[in-house]
Amino acid sequence: MYAQELSRRNPGCIIFLIDRSDSMKAAWVGSGMTLAQGAALAINKILLELGIKSTKEAGSAMRNYFYTGCYGYGLSTRTGGEGVESILPGDLATRGIVPLPELATAPIAIREQPSVDPMASPSMAPVWVEPLHGHRTPMCEAFALVGAHVYEWAAAFTNSFPPIIINLTDGMVTDSPFQGADLATWASRLQSVQTSDGPALLLNIFLSPSKAPIVSYPATAQGLPEPGPALFAISSPLPQPMINNARAAGISVAEGARGFVFNADLATLVKFLEIGTRVTVRDV
C-alpha cells in the first residue's frame, strides 16, 4: 500500500480543510500573524510548490500530476453565516476537486507575501486562499462534504495513490453529532474511501495561540490536552513513505506514529504540509 508513483495517468489528490471559525482571529505566538493568516500563507506556499513540482522544464506546460481542493468550515462567504464551502477561486469552487494546472493559472491575486522564515524578506507570490474567520467549527459537516467529493475522485482514479486530506483546525468540533453521526464516525467514513493502493489518509494539525510544547507525530494520545485526544484518534497512521519524509526532515518518528501535530507553530505547520504532500512523481 501507498507505493503508487504519480503520473498523468495516475494523478494524486490532495485536499486542504481549513478551520475558518471565529477563534482563528487569535494572534499566533511568535509569528506576527493571526492563526488564519498563518494557515492561508502556508497553504498558498504548498500549492505553489506543487505547481513547481508539476512543471518538468522551465517554460513548459504544467503536467496534471495532482488534483486538489480547498474547503473552509466556519464562516461561509456565500451565505454570510456558518457552513462549509469550497474556497477555490471563481468558478472552480463549483467543481470541488480540480486539476492543479487549472488552479495554478487562476490565483486570486499576485501580491507581496511574508516569508515563513522570519529572517527572510517578503516576496511576490500567488494567492489562492484568503485568511477569513467567523462563527463556530462544523468539522463533521466538512468531513461529510469532502468525503462525497473524494469518493467520486477515487472512483475515477482507482489505481492512484490514495487521497490525502489535510485538516487545519484551532478548535473543538461544534457539530458532533451531525446527521446522527459523531466526529469519529465521519472521519472513519472519510478514511474508508480507497483506491487499489490503500485507504484515504486523514492528517490533522492543531493550531493554537498557546506557548505550550509542540507534539509532532505522536504514537499515543497520552498527555495531550483537549482536543488533542479526539484529533489523534481520527488521524491516520503514517504510511512508510511519510515516515521516510519525516525522518529525512530530521524528525524522530516512532512506530505507530499518526499524521497529527498538536500546538504547531508556523514553521512546524509548513513542514507538516510538505511532509504530507511529498509523494513520488515518476512520469516523464
C-alpha positions in Angstrom: 0.0 0.0 0.0 0.9 3.7 -0.5 3.5 2.7 -3.1 1.9 4.1 -6.3 4.0 6.8 -8.0 2.2 9.8 -9.6 1.8 10.2 -13.3 -0.6 11.9 -15.6 -2.4 8.5 -15.9 -2.5 8.0 -12.1 -2.5 11.5 -10.5 -2.7 12.3 -6.8 -5.4 14.0 -4.8 -4.6 16.5 -2.0 -7.4 18.2 -0.1 -7.0 21.0 2.3 -9.6 21.6 5.0 -9.3 24.9 6.8 -11.0 25.9 10.0 -12.5 29.4 9.5 -14.2 29.7 12.9 -14.1 32.9 14.8 -11.2 31.8 17.1 -8.8 31.7 14.1 -8.5 35.5 14.5 -6.3 34.9 17.6 -2.7 36.0 17.4 -0.2 33.2 16.6 2.6 33.5 19.1 6.0 34.4 17.6 4.6 34.8 14.0 3.3 38.3 13.9 0.2 36.9 12.3 -3.2 35.5 13.2 -3.8 31.8 13.0 -6.0 32.4 9.9 -3.2 34.4 8.2 -0.6 31.8 9.0 -2.8 28.9 7.8 -3.5 30.7 4.5 0.2 31.6 4.0 1.3 28.0 4.5 -1.3 26.6 2.1 -0.6 29.1 -0.6 3.1 28.2 -0.3 2.4 24.5 -0.7 0.1 25.0 -3.7 2.9 27.0 -5.4 5.4 24.2 -4.6 3.1 21.6 -6.0 2.8 23.6 -9.2 6.5 23.9 -9.5 6.9 20.2 -8.9 4.4 19.6 -11.8 6.5 21.6 -14.3 9.2 19.4 -15.6 11.1 22.0 -17.8 11.3 25.8 -17.5 8.7 27.4 -19.7 6.9 24.1 -20.4 3.2 23.5 -19.6 2.4 22.2 -16.1 1.6 18.5 -16.1 -1.5 17.2 -14.4 0.1 15.2 -11.6 -2.3 16.5 -8.9 -5.9 17.2 -8.3 -6.7 19.5 -5.4 -9.5 21.1 -3.4 -9.6 23.6 -0.6 -12.6 23.8 1.8 -13.3 26.2 4.6 -15.6 25.4 7.5 -17.0 28.1 9.9 -17.5 31.4 8.1 -19.3 30.8 4.7 -18.8 33.7 2.3 -21.6 32.6 0.1 -24.3 32.7 2.8 -22.7 35.1 5.2 -23.4 32.6 8.0 -21.9 29.4 9.2 -21.2 26.5 6.9 -18.8 24.5 4.7 -17.8 25.6 1.2 -15.1 25.3 -1.4 -12.8 28.3 -1.2 -11.2 27.8 -4.6 -11.3 31.0 -6.8 -14.2 31.8 -9.0 -16.0 29.1 -10.9 -13.5 26.5 -9.7 -15.4 26.5 -6.4 -18.4 24.9 -8.0 -16.4 21.8 -9.1 -14.9 20.9 -5.7 -11.8 19.0 -6.8 -9.9 20.3 -9.8 -6.7 19.6 -11.7 -3.9 21.6 -10.2 -2.9 23.2 -13.6 -6.3 24.9 -13.7 -6.0 26.2 -10.2 -2.4 27.4 -10.7 -3.5 29.7 -13.6 -6.3 31.2 -11.5 -4.9 32.8 -8.4 -7.0 35.5 -6.6 -4.0 37.8 -6.8 -0.3 38.1 -7.0 0.9 40.1 -4.0 3.7 40.5 -1.6 3.6 37.7 1.0 5.7 37.4 4.2 8.2 34.6 4.3 7.6 31.6 6.7 11.3 32.2 7.6 11.2 35.3 9.9 14.7 36.2 8.8 13.8 36.3 5.1 12.3 39.2 3.2 8.7 39.2 1.8 8.3 38.3 -1.9 5.7 38.4 -4.6 3.7 35.2 -4.8 0.3 33.9 -6.0 -2.6 33.8 -3.5 -5.4 31.3 -3.7 -6.6 31.2 -0.1 -7.5 34.2 1.9 -7.5 34.4 5.8 -11.1 34.5 6.9 -12.8 33.7 10.2 -16.2 33.7 11.9 -18.8 31.5 13.6 -18.2 28.0 15.1 -16.4 24.8 13.9 -18.6 22.5 11.8 -15.9 19.9 11.3 -18.3 16.9 10.9 -20.1 18.7 8.1 -16.8 19.4 6.4 -15.8 15.7 6.6 -19.2 14.8 5.1 -18.9 17.2 2.2 -15.3 16.4 1.4 -16.0 12.6 1.7 -18.5 12.8 -1.1 -16.1 14.6 -3.4 -13.2 12.3 -2.5 -15.3 9.2 -3.2 -16.1 10.4 -6.7 -12.4 11.2 -7.4 -11.3 7.7 -6.1 -13.8 6.0 -8.3 -12.4 7.9 -11.3 -8.7 7.1 -10.5 -8.9 3.6 -9.0 -5.1 2.9 -9.3 -3.8 6.2 -8.0 -2.1 6.9 -4.6 -4.9 7.3 -2.1 -6.4 10.8 -1.5 -4.7 12.9 1.2 -6.9 15.1 3.3 -5.1 17.7 5.5 -7.2 19.3 8.2 -6.0 22.5 9.9 -8.0 23.5 13.0 -7.7 25.5 16.2 -10.8 24.5 18.0 -13.1 21.8 19.3 -15.8 20.5 16.9 -19.2 22.1 17.4 -21.4 19.9 15.3 -20.9 16.4 16.6 -23.2 14.6 16.1 -24.1 15.7 12.6 -26.8 13.8 10.8 -26.8 11.2 13.5 -23.0 10.5 13.4 -20.2 11.8 15.6 -16.8 13.1 14.5 -15.1 9.7 14.8 -17.7 8.2 12.5 -17.4 10.9 9.9 -13.6 10.5 10.0 -13.9 6.8 9.6 -16.2 7.2 6.6 -13.7 9.5 5.0 -10.9 7.1 5.6 -12.9 4.2 4.2 -12.6 5.8 0.7 -9.8 3.9 -1.1 -8.0 3.2 -4.3 -6.2 0.0 -5.1 -3.2 1.5 -3.3 -4.9 1.8 0.1 -7.4 3.9 2.1 -7.5 7.7 2.1 -5.2 9.4 4.6 -6.6 12.0 7.1 -3.9 14.2 8.6 -4.7 16.7 11.3 -2.8 19.7 12.6 -3.9 21.7 15.7 -3.0 25.4 15.7 -3.1 27.3 19.0 -2.1 30.8 20.3 -0.7 29.0 23.3 3.0 28.6 24.1 2.5 25.0 25.1 5.0 22.5 23.7 4.7 21.2 20.1 3.9 17.5 19.8 4.7 16.1 16.4 3.6 12.7 15.0 2.8 11.0 18.4 2.2 7.3 18.7 -0.2 7.8 21.7 -2.6 10.5 22.9 -1.3 10.2 26.4 -0.7 13.6 28.0 -2.4 15.6 25.3 -5.0 18.2 26.5 -8.3 18.6 24.6 -8.9 18.5 21.7 -5.7 16.5 21.3 -7.0 13.0 22.1 -10.0 13.3 19.7 -7.9 14.6 16.9 -5.2 12.0 17.5 -7.9 9.3 17.3 -9.1 10.3 13.9 -5.7 10.8 12.4 -4.4 8.1 10.0 -1.3 6.1 10.9 1.6 7.5 8.9 2.4 5.2 5.9 6.0 4.4 5.3 6.6 7.0 2.6 5.6 9.8 5.0 7.6 8.2 7.8 10.6 8.4 5.4 9.8 12.0 4.6 9.6 13.0 8.3 12.9 11.3 9.1 14.6 12.9 6.1 13.4 16.2 7.6 15.2 15.4 10.8 12.0 14.4 12.8 12.1 11.4 15.0 9.1 9.2 14.3 8.2 6.2 16.5 6.4 3.1 15.4 2.7 3.6 15.3 3.0 7.4 14.7 0.0 9.2 13.5 -0.4 12.0 11.0 -1.0 14.6 13.7 0.7 17.6 15.2 -0.5 19.4 18.3 0.1 23.1 19.0 2.1 23.7 15.8 3.9 26.9 15.2 4.2 28.3 11.7 7.4 26.5 10.8 6.0 23.2 12.0 2.8 23.7 10.0 4.8 24.3 6.8 7.0 21.3 7.4 3.9 19.2 8.2 2.3 20.2 4.9 5.5 19.5 3.0 5.8 16.0 4.5 2.1 15.3 3.9 2.2 16.3 0.3 5.6 14.9 -0.8 4.8 12.0 -3.0 6.9 10.5 -5.8 6.4 11.7 -9.3 8.0 9.5 -12.0 6.1 10.5 -15.1 8.3 11.6 -18.0 
